[in-house]
Amino acid sequence: MIAIDYMDTDDAQNYVEIEKNIYKPLHAKSVDKEQKLGWILYEIIYPYGEDTKYNYATVNLYQDSKQAFDISWTDFMESFNEIHPDKDIEEIQRQTQKLRTLVSGEMFALVDEAVPGPSTKPAEYISVNHMVVHPGKDQEYIGMETEIWKPLHQQRIKEGNAQDWFLFRRLFPYGAEFGYQYVTVDAHGSLEQMTTPNSNETWSEVHPDMEFESVLEKVEDIRTLRRQETWRMIDYTFGSQNEN
């Protein structure tokens, strides 16, 4: 399970510094205390410009919903005072609010992954694909992702053109007002990997009896790709014993 907070800042340098120097050690402490699995800071590099609502995102990783919702302010304050004994929490909060705007937050459940299991380091670049599934097509959509696209991503990983792939279902907020219900994430070690297209050989290796064009027609009947974003990993922690 993951929780994403979307941030907007016009002072990227100082915002990143406060995330790295103040908040990252707190997240590492939470991992050590088994309160979460990890924390990642991303910069959204595409799209960009005046029409974008956010340009950074933080991702908190949790084992399950109980861990995600079992947040203790007392534990946070104890960790803050231990790690930053010379800092004032209210002043840090004022600085944080001045440096960035928390635009929105979402929570997702992991449905499937190309390479299951914990990772020691997040991918440098990810494509985040927001999917709107047509009414009554959820199970068909999940089947399509896991049976058709997941094996294709696994083949790309074997060929050295990707690192991982994830399918997430949005839990909160919920409802038609919020648009997309699912997100797929394509993980890559470089922009070169990210921009390497699927070859005919890759498709034939995975689905020798399927015509690519007919699959695309089926895809369009099931879901719409509403938005695609490119994120660059800035920093992360999976605990003090696994620091980058």
KELORO-816712 format. One record per residue (C-alpha): residue number from 1; residue in one letter; x, y, z. Coordinates in Angstrom, 3 decimals, decimal comma. Layout:
<sites>
+------+------+----------+----------+----------+
: resi : resn :     east :    north :       up :
+------+------+----------+----------+----------+
:  NUM :    a :        X :        Y :        Z :
...
+------+------+----------+----------+----------+
</sites>
This chain:
<sites>
+------+------+----------+----------+----------+
: resi : resn :     east :    north :       up :
+------+------+----------+----------+----------+
:    1 :    m :    0,000 :    0,000 :    0,000 :
:    2 :    i :    1,260 :    3,483 :   -0,817 :
:    3 :    a :    0,233 :    7,018 :    0,151 :
:    4 :    i :    1,155 :    9,833 :   -2,238 :
:    5 :    d :    1,248 :   13,524 :   -1,325 :
:    6 :    y :    1,464 :   15,934 :   -4,259 :
:    7 :    m :    3,452 :   19,120 :   -3,617 :
:    8 :    d :    3,817 :   22,410 :   -5,459 :
:    9 :    t :    6,825 :   24,647 :   -4,851 :
:   10 :    d :    8,516 :   27,596 :   -6,518 :
:   11 :    d :   11,609 :   27,168 :   -4,317 :
:   12 :    a :   12,720 :   23,683 :   -5,293 :
:   13 :    q :   16,227 :   23,864 :   -3,834 :
:   14 :    n :   15,165 :   24,781 :   -0,303 :
:   15 :    y :   12,137 :   22,500 :   -0,414 :
:   16 :    v :   14,290 :   19,500 :   -1,350 :
:   17 :    e :   16,784 :   20,415 :    1,376 :
:   18 :    i :   14,136 :   20,427 :    4,100 :
:   19 :    e :   12,772 :   17,092 :    2,876 :
:   20 :    k :   16,261 :   15,559 :    2,890 :
:   21 :    n :   17,641 :   17,092 :    6,072 :
:   22 :    i :   14,559 :   17,256 :    8,307 :
:   23 :    y :   11,943 :   14,767 :    7,133 :
:   24 :    k :   13,986 :   11,945 :    5,604 :
:   25 :    p :   15,630 :   11,015 :    8,963 :
:   26 :    l :   12,163 :   10,944 :   10,536 :
:   27 :    h :   10,913 :    8,573 :    7,843 :
:   28 :    a :   13,996 :    6,379 :    8,329 :
:   29 :    k :   13,209 :    6,238 :   12,042 :
:   30 :    s :    9,627 :    5,209 :   11,255 :
:   31 :    v :   10,941 :    2,363 :    9,092 :
:   32 :    d :   13,268 :    1,243 :   11,887 :
:   33 :    k :   10,281 :    1,230 :   14,265 :
:   34 :    e :    8,287 :   -0,849 :   11,723 :
:   35 :    q :    5,741 :    1,926 :   11,234 :
:   36 :    k :    6,250 :    1,985 :    7,451 :
:   37 :    l :    8,307 :    0,256 :    4,751 :
:   38 :    g :    9,902 :    3,288 :    3,143 :
:   39 :    w :    9,701 :    6,816 :    1,796 :
:   40 :    i :   10,569 :    8,259 :   -1,641 :
:   41 :    l :   10,810 :   11,843 :   -2,899 :
:   42 :    y :   10,131 :   12,448 :   -6,604 :
:   43 :    e :   10,327 :   15,419 :   -8,935 :
:   44 :    i :    7,675 :   15,469 :  -11,660 :
:   45 :    i :    9,640 :   16,412 :  -14,774 :
:   46 :    y :    6,817 :   15,969 :  -17,312 :
:   47 :    p :    4,412 :   17,594 :  -17,746 :
:   48 :    y :    5,604 :   21,001 :  -16,594 :
:   49 :    g :    4,552 :   24,628 :  -16,949 :
:   50 :    e :    1,856 :   26,968 :  -15,706 :
:   51 :    d :   -1,000 :   24,481 :  -16,117 :
:   52 :    t :    0,516 :   21,834 :  -13,825 :
:   53 :    k :   -0,834 :   21,638 :  -10,273 :
:   54 :    y :    2,203 :   20,016 :   -8,626 :
:   55 :    n :    5,888 :   19,429 :   -9,343 :
:   56 :    y :    6,987 :   17,115 :   -6,510 :
:   57 :    a :    5,536 :   14,066 :   -4,797 :
:   58 :    t :    6,361 :   12,085 :   -1,682 :
:   59 :    v :    5,474 :    8,397 :   -1,509 :
:   60 :    n :    5,129 :    6,509 :    1,766 :
:   61 :    l :    5,129 :    2,707 :    1,536 :
:   62 :    y :    3,185 :    0,574 :    4,017 :
:   63 :    q :    2,771 :   -3,124 :    4,687 :
:   64 :    d :   -1,017 :   -2,882 :    4,970 :
:   65 :    s :   -3,900 :   -0,538 :    5,788 :
:   66 :    k :   -3,431 :   -0,916 :    9,553 :
:   67 :    q :    0,143 :    0,330 :    9,296 :
:   68 :    a :   -0,918 :    3,150 :    6,972 :
:   69 :    f :   -3,582 :    4,487 :    9,329 :
:   70 :    d :   -1,839 :    3,794 :   12,632 :
:   71 :    i :   -0,105 :    7,179 :   12,760 :
:   72 :    s :    0,850 :    8,510 :   16,191 :
:   73 :    w :    1,630 :   12,196 :   16,767 :
:   74 :    t :    3,275 :   11,210 :   20,054 :
:   75 :    d :    5,673 :    8,856 :   18,256 :
:   76 :    f :    6,406 :   11,555 :   15,684 :
:   77 :    m :    7,258 :   14,102 :   18,371 :
:   78 :    e :    9,487 :   11,624 :   20,201 :
:   79 :    s :   11,380 :   10,900 :   16,990 :
:   80 :    f :   11,616 :   14,587 :   16,108 :
:   81 :    n :   13,054 :   15,531 :   19,502 :
:   82 :    e :   15,511 :   12,634 :   19,348 :
:   83 :    i :   16,748 :   13,357 :   15,809 :
:   84 :    h :   16,518 :   17,170 :   15,865 :
:   85 :    p :   17,039 :   18,188 :   19,512 :
:   86 :    d :   18,081 :   21,709 :   18,496 :
:   87 :    k :   15,050 :   22,313 :   16,238 :
:   88 :    d :   11,632 :   23,731 :   17,066 :
:   89 :    i :    8,795 :   21,730 :   15,502 :
:   90 :    e :    6,512 :   24,744 :   15,081 :
:   91 :    e :    9,232 :   26,694 :   13,273 :
:   92 :    i :    9,930 :   23,716 :   10,995 :
:   93 :    q :    6,224 :   23,484 :   10,194 :
:   94 :    r :    6,130 :   27,196 :    9,329 :
:   95 :    q :    9,160 :   26,816 :    7,062 :
:   96 :    t :    7,608 :   23,794 :    5,377 :
:   97 :    q :    4,303 :   25,554 :    4,707 :
:   98 :    k :    6,192 :   28,524 :    3,293 :
:   99 :    l :    8,282 :   26,356 :    0,975 :
:  100 :    r :    5,557 :   24,179 :   -0,488 :
:  101 :    t :    1,818 :   23,717 :   -0,883 :
:  102 :    l :    0,305 :   20,312 :   -0,206 :
:  103 :    v :   -2,002 :   20,080 :   -3,235 :
:  104 :    s :   -3,667 :   16,729 :   -2,557 :
:  105 :    g :   -3,146 :   13,212 :   -1,273 :
:  106 :    e :   -4,117 :    9,740 :   -2,466 :
:  107 :    m :   -3,811 :    6,166 :   -1,230 :
:  108 :    f :   -3,393 :    3,089 :   -3,420 :
:  109 :    a :   -3,401 :   -0,677 :   -2,944 :
:  110 :    l :   -0,937 :   -2,814 :   -4,891 :
:  111 :    v :   -2,727 :   -5,204 :   -7,255 :
:  112 :    d :    0,240 :   -6,757 :   -9,062 :
:  113 :    e :    3,940 :   -6,320 :   -9,812 :
:  114 :    a :    6,320 :   -7,638 :  -12,458 :
:  115 :    v :    9,144 :   -8,344 :   -9,980 :
:  116 :    p :    7,554 :   -9,177 :   -6,597 :
:  117 :    g :    9,382 :   -8,544 :   -3,358 :
:  118 :    p :   11,132 :   -5,687 :   -1,567 :
:  119 :    s :   13,551 :   -3,414 :   -3,393 :
:  120 :    t :   16,807 :   -1,996 :   -2,050 :
:  121 :    k :   16,590 :    1,119 :   -4,235 :
:  122 :    p :   13,780 :    2,753 :   -6,231 :
:  123 :    a :   14,130 :    3,169 :   -9,976 :
:  124 :    e :   15,616 :    6,473 :  -11,123 :
:  125 :    y :   12,678 :    7,218 :  -13,444 :
:  126 :    i :    9,061 :    6,103 :  -13,498 :
:  127 :    s :    6,143 :    6,626 :  -15,855 :
:  128 :    v :    2,917 :    7,080 :  -13,890 :
:  129 :    n :   -0,120 :    6,220 :  -16,007 :
:  130 :    h :   -3,592 :    7,239 :  -14,800 :
:  131 :    m :   -6,252 :    4,840 :  -16,093 :
:  132 :    v :  -10,002 :    5,447 :  -16,312 :
:  133 :    v :  -11,710 :    2,059 :  -16,477 :
:  134 :    h :  -15,054 :    1,999 :  -18,253 :
:  135 :    p :  -18,120 :    1,108 :  -16,132 :
:  136 :    g :  -18,410 :   -2,578 :  -15,288 :
:  137 :    k :  -14,995 :   -3,386 :  -16,754 :
:  138 :    d :  -12,840 :   -3,561 :  -13,604 :
:  139 :    q :  -12,246 :   -7,312 :  -13,559 :
:  140 :    e :  -11,698 :   -7,377 :  -17,303 :
:  141 :    y :   -9,222 :   -4,517 :  -16,966 :
:  142 :    i :   -7,256 :   -6,212 :  -14,181 :
:  143 :    g :   -7,147 :   -9,421 :  -16,211 :
:  144 :    m :   -5,875 :   -7,538 :  -19,256 :
:  145 :    e :   -3,109 :   -5,839 :  -17,261 :
:  146 :    t :   -1,953 :   -9,011 :  -15,498 :
:  147 :    e :   -2,304 :  -11,446 :  -18,404 :
:  148 :    i :   -1,258 :   -9,299 :  -21,375 :
:  149 :    w :    0,815 :   -6,314 :  -20,249 :
:  150 :    k :    2,554 :   -7,728 :  -17,174 :
:  151 :    p :    4,304 :  -10,512 :  -19,171 :
:  152 :    l :    5,359 :   -7,904 :  -21,735 :
:  153 :    h :    6,966 :   -5,776 :  -19,019 :
:  154 :    q :    8,658 :   -8,869 :  -17,593 :
:  155 :    q :   10,146 :   -9,542 :  -21,021 :
:  156 :    r :   11,367 :   -5,935 :  -21,261 :
:  157 :    i :   13,054 :   -6,415 :  -17,890 :
:  158 :    k :   14,791 :   -9,553 :  -19,198 :
:  159 :    e :   15,977 :   -7,570 :  -22,222 :
:  160 :    g :   17,395 :   -4,814 :  -19,998 :
:  161 :    n :   14,852 :   -2,200 :  -21,072 :
:  162 :    a :   13,001 :   -1,815 :  -17,749 :
:  163 :    q :   13,372 :   -2,465 :  -14,014 :
:  164 :    d :    9,839 :   -3,164 :  -12,825 :
:  165 :    w :    6,122 :   -2,591 :  -13,383 :
:  166 :    f :    3,276 :   -2,056 :  -10,910 :
:  167 :    l :   -0,515 :   -1,996 :  -11,004 :
:  168 :    f :   -2,247 :    0,009 :   -8,263 :
:  169 :    r :   -5,932 :    0,495 :   -7,432 :
:  170 :    r :   -6,868 :    3,811 :   -5,875 :
:  171 :    l :   -8,529 :    3,481 :   -2,477 :
:  172 :    f :   -8,876 :    7,116 :   -1,408 :
:  173 :    p :  -10,320 :    9,439 :   -2,477 :
:  174 :    y :  -13,079 :    7,412 :   -4,084 :
:  175 :    g :  -15,776 :    8,298 :   -6,610 :
:  176 :    a :  -16,380 :    9,355 :  -10,209 :
:  177 :    e :  -15,568 :   12,968 :   -9,340 :
:  178 :    f :  -11,894 :   12,049 :   -8,973 :
:  179 :    g :  -11,513 :   10,441 :  -12,403 :
:  180 :    y :   -9,064 :    7,576 :  -12,742 :
:  181 :    q :   -9,404 :    4,447 :  -10,604 :
:  182 :    y :   -6,112 :    2,702 :  -11,411 :
:  183 :    v :   -2,479 :    3,607 :  -11,936 :
:  184 :    t :    0,241 :    1,631 :  -13,659 :
:  185 :    v :    3,869 :    2,495 :  -12,988 :
:  186 :    d :    6,667 :    1,640 :  -15,421 :
:  187 :    a :   10,031 :    1,720 :  -13,625 :
:  188 :    h :   13,291 :    2,416 :  -15,463 :
:  189 :    g :   16,931 :    2,923 :  -14,567 :
:  190 :    s :   17,465 :    5,681 :  -17,128 :
:  191 :    l :   15,685 :    7,892 :  -19,640 :
:  192 :    e :   17,217 :    5,727 :  -22,365 :
:  193 :    q :   15,427 :    2,686 :  -20,948 :
:  194 :    m :   12,218 :    4,661 :  -20,647 :
:  195 :    t :   12,261 :    5,785 :  -24,277 :
:  196 :    t :   13,144 :    2,368 :  -25,740 :
:  197 :    p :    9,976 :    1,194 :  -27,531 :
:  198 :    n :    8,631 :   -2,329 :  -27,542 :
:  199 :    s :    9,932 :   -4,244 :  -30,541 :
:  200 :    n :    7,941 :   -6,669 :  -32,665 :
:  201 :    e :   10,288 :   -9,378 :  -31,410 :
:  202 :    t :    9,449 :   -8,571 :  -27,784 :
:  203 :    w :    5,718 :   -8,836 :  -28,447 :
:  204 :    s :    6,098 :  -12,060 :  -30,468 :
:  205 :    e :    8,222 :  -13,624 :  -27,736 :
:  206 :    v :    5,520 :  -13,029 :  -25,133 :
:  207 :    h :    2,310 :  -13,365 :  -27,174 :
:  208 :    p :    3,086 :  -15,316 :  -30,358 :
:  209 :    d :   -0,602 :  -16,057 :  -30,992 :
:  210 :    m :   -1,923 :  -12,515 :  -30,426 :
:  211 :    e :   -2,135 :   -9,703 :  -32,959 :
:  212 :    f :   -1,020 :   -6,422 :  -31,425 :
:  213 :    e :   -3,647 :   -4,364 :  -33,276 :
:  214 :    s :   -6,524 :   -6,526 :  -32,044 :
:  215 :    v :   -5,263 :   -6,216 :  -28,471 :
:  216 :    l :   -5,196 :   -2,419 :  -28,784 :
:  217 :    e :   -8,824 :   -2,439 :  -29,926 :
:  218 :    k :   -9,748 :   -4,436 :  -26,831 :
:  219 :    v :   -7,775 :   -2,037 :  -24,629 :
:  220 :    e :   -9,707 :    0,970 :  -25,947 :
:  221 :    d :  -12,977 :   -0,773 :  -25,113 :
:  222 :    i :  -11,897 :   -1,353 :  -21,504 :
:  223 :    r :   -9,999 :    1,723 :  -20,362 :
:  224 :    t :   -8,770 :    5,202 :  -21,284 :
:  225 :    l :   -5,287 :    6,487 :  -20,508 :
:  226 :    r :   -6,213 :    9,815 :  -18,947 :
:  227 :    r :   -2,752 :   11,146 :  -18,149 :
:  228 :    q :    0,890 :   10,083 :  -18,161 :
:  229 :    e :    3,560 :   11,682 :  -15,990 :
:  230 :    t :    7,337 :   11,202 :  -15,819 :
:  231 :    w :    8,855 :   11,252 :  -12,330 :
:  232 :    r :   12,533 :   11,399 :  -11,332 :
:  233 :    m :   13,625 :    9,945 :   -7,999 :
:  234 :    i :   15,372 :   12,572 :   -5,839 :
:  235 :    d :   15,893 :   10,745 :   -2,543 :
:  236 :    y :   14,601 :    7,813 :   -0,523 :
:  237 :    t :   14,987 :    5,773 :    2,634 :
:  238 :    f :   14,153 :    2,183 :    3,462 :
:  239 :    g :   15,477 :    2,584 :    7,006 :
:  240 :    s :   18,750 :    3,582 :    8,665 :
:  241 :    q :   20,282 :    0,191 :    7,807 :
:  242 :    n :   19,599 :    0,748 :    4,100 :
:  243 :    e :   20,538 :    4,376 :    3,514 :
:  244 :    n :   21,523 :    5,699 :    0,096 :
+------+------+----------+----------+----------+
</sites>
